[in-house]
Amino acid sequence: MNLLFSRSIISKKCIRYFYLILFFIVFVCHQSAFAQYDLGYNNLDASALFAQTKQLTQFFRRFNGEEDAKGNKLDSTNTQYRSQHLRSEFLSILFDKKNTSITDELKAQFIKDVTNEQNKKFLNFRGNNWFAEVNAVFNYQNRPVNILIYLELEHSGLGYKWVISNVYFDSFSQIFFHSNNNDKASSFLHQMSHEIDFMNLRKAFADPKDIDYYAPNEYLPDYLTLFFVEIKNKNLIYKTINNVKFHFLQIDGWYFEVNNFNRSGYNSGWLVSNMLKISESEKARLLKIYNHD
């Protein structure tokens, strides 16, 4: 009887050990499979993270070859710092690949030009000829309107600050729009007007829409001052921002825009969204357009 009882206990222990070992094997296999899947996912996610140009400052560093593939800033003594190979690799991923107007040939020309060992070209964060364009929403006369706000970096004390350098608002341009510029020929104050104590100023103020005809030939409307006046008078009420993009004219012979693409995949973040080869005269003309001269 005791022998049978002992055998029964041993049998139950064996069964328990068997299930324990089986459970352990299943658990380990499951964890191993999960770990492999999780590791693969994390690696994929990390790769996408490294490929994305998450900040505009990072766009500058990648353009200039001043960080490594993992986003670590490179010291100027590092052999990779601003190297032709590193810059070529980074520049190839700094374009919006969904924009077919930027051809592979144009990209290749640009990369070859800026990485040329004899005449390397870099972006300068504190330099001139690049600026931000903010598409902002305001309330104006009880209706929502879009205004383009241009901002530039300005030296201030020991550092720099962003300042509003210009604006474009369609309602402002309409104020100074003249359908018939021939009227300007008859809109003037005679050179002897001083002899009649400028009594003919009445003519200048008779039609408010034409008052700017009496300004000097070189007069240009100052939209920025109008913008500030409307803000101060609470006629323009800021609501929100639609989007932001940047214009670059720092690289001789080239103009390009940079936009932020918030989408899945590697080709996202701050990327070149538009590009043109330009001459110096075209560059000057573009700057005049953005300054609304």
PyMOL commands that set and color helices and strands:
alter all, ss='L'
color gray80, all
select helices_A, chain A and resi 2-51+56-64+84-91+104-114+170-175+181-186+193-196+201-204+208-214+223-232+280-290
alter helices_A, ss='H'
color red, helices_A
select strands_A, chain A and resi 130-140+143-156+159-168+236-248+254-261+269-277
alter strands_A, ss='S'
color yellow, strands_A
deselect
rebuild
show_as cartoon
